[in-house]
């Protein structure tokens, strides 16, 4: 994996927690941040697909769901 340096700013409290977590888990801050960003991006990509599928199920089974809600 090719890595690139970049700079950003983060809330001081979050940074302290990040440093403590990295130290406790015997990992680098870079590896924790890379994993966190990767997971966030994956969830962000999946969320629209999940919502679309959920809407389709709700539309297809609206009558049944209404009866179950009673």
N, C-alpha and C positions, 0 to 999 in steps of 0.2 A: 504494500500500500504506500503510495506516494503521499507524503504529508506536506502541508503548506502552513506557514505561520500566518496568523492574523491577530488583530487586536480588537478588543471590544470592552465594553464597560458593563459591570454587573453590580447590583446592590451589595453593599458591604456585608450585610448579614448572610446573604446567599453565598458570597465568596468564602466567608468563614466556615459555613456549613459544608461547602464543596471541598475545601482544604481538609477539614476534619474527616469527611467521608473518604476521600482519597487516601489519607494516611491510615485510617482504620482498616480499609480494605486492601492496603498495600498496593495501591495503584497510583499512576500518575494522574495529575489533574487533567492532562490532555486526553488520556484514555477515557476518563469518566465523562468529560465534556463531549468527546466524539461519540460515545455510546448514547448519551442522552439526546444529542441532536439527531442521530440516526433513528432512534426510537420515535422521537417527536415527528420527524418527517414521514415515517412509515404510517403512524397513526393519522396524520393529517391527510395522507393519500387515501387511506382506507375509509375514513369517516364519510366522505360523500357517497361512496359505493354502498356502505352500510345503510345510510339514510335512504338512498334510492330503493334498496331492497326492502327496507322496513315499510316505506310508503306503499310499495306495491303489495305487500302482504296485507297491510291495513285496508287498502282499497279493495283487494280481492275478497277479503273476509269480513267486510264491514258489518254485514247483517249478523253473522255468527258472533262476532265480538260484542255487538250490541246486546244480543240475547244473553251472552255469558256475563255481561256486566250487571244484568238485572238481578 
